[in-house]
Amino acid sequence: MTKEQNYIFEMPLKVRDYEVDSQGIVNNANYLHYLEHTRHEFCEKKGFTFRDMQKEGIDPVVSRIEIDYHTPLRLGQTMTSKLWIERRGARFIFHQDIFTEDESIAISALVTIVSIENGKLSRGETIAKAFGLT
């Protein structure tokens, strides 16, 4: 879990009926969707959508995901998904946390992204500039 002042983006989400398993809790794979949706919305807010990136020959690719599950989410619950980013060389590390309605941590994740430009691994300068990481 990261410190509150580090977050640069947050958004609300709600658990939908098809995301829960027979125990009534969110299936672990759905957290990947929540994390990805948050990153896509962040990119859109920054004015550099995935469609924009593809037009420029840029493909951000997930190279690693680490998730710690803390508190299960259940059907109908609302949550807040938050993130901040750091750059380590050519890698972009998204620190992403999802909180329950009462602000308990549901999951904490590190998502590592690399940039493929015109079919080749790049240092991601265009993405870094769009995200204010230069």
N, C-alpha and C positions, 0 to 999 in steps of 0.2 A: 504494500500500500504506500502511496506517495503522499507528500504533504499538500494540503489544500492550495497553497499559493502557487504551486507548480502547474496546475491545470490551465490549459489554454482553450479548451473547448469542452462543452458538456451538452447533453441532450436527454430528454425523457424518452423512455420506451415502456411498453406494456406487454406483459406475457399473454400470448394468444393461446387459444385452446389446443391447437395442433402442435404446440411446442412442448407440451408436458408428456411425461410417460405414464405408465399405469399406476405409479405411486403418487401422481399429481404434482410432481416437481419437474422443473425444466430439464429436459434431456441435455446432457453435457455438450453435445454437438451444436446445440442452438446458441450457446454462448459465442461460438465462432461467428455466427451470423450477426449477433448483436455487436461484436467488436468490429466486424467488417463494415456494417451499416454506419457505425459511428465514424469510422475513418473516411468513408465516402461522403458523409454529410460535412465533415470537417474540411475535406478538399473543396467541396462546393462552396462552403462559406469563405474559403480563402480565394475563391475565384479561379480555381484550377481543377476542373472536374476530370474524371477519368476519360470522358469523351474528348476533352481538350488535350489531355496527355497523349491519347492515341493518335490524334491528328498531327501531333508533333513527333510521332514515332517513339514515344516514351511509354514503357510498361513497368509500373511499379509491381514488384513480385514479392510475395511473402516467402522468406527463406527460413524462418523459424518462429514458432509460437510456444511460449511457456505460460501455462495457466495454473493458478492456485485457486481451488474452489473452497470458499469459506462458509457461506450461508446459502442454502438452496432457495431459489425463487419458485413461486407457486402460481398457479392459474389466476389470472386477473390482477396480479400485483403490478404496480408501476415501479420503475427503477430509474436511476440516473446513471448514464454512461459518461465517463469523463476521461480525458486524455491529456498528455503532454508529450513532447518529442525531444529526443536528443539525437545528435549526429555523431557517429563514430566512423570516421573515414568515409567510405562509400555506403555505409549502412545507416539507415534511419531506424531508431528504436522508439516505437510507440509504447509509452507506459499507459496502460488502459486499466481503469478500475470501474466496476459497476457496483452501485450502492442500492440497497433496499429503500423502501419508503421511510423507514426510521433511521436511515443513514448508516446502517450496518454494512460492512463490506460483504458483497456476495462473491465476487471474484476479483483477482488482480492478475494482470497479464502483461507480458512483454512480447511485443510483436515486432520482429525484425523484417524490414523491407529493403530490398535492393532495387536499383533502377537499371532496366534494360533499355538502351536507346539504339534504335535502328538495328536491333538484333544483337547488340553487344553490351556486355556489362559496362556500366559507366560509373563515374563518381557521383552522379546525381545532382550536378550543379543547378540544373533547371528546377528540379523539385525543391532543392534547398532554398533557392531564391524565392520561389512561390510560398514557401512555408516560413520565410523569415529566418532561415538558419545559416545565412552566409556571414 
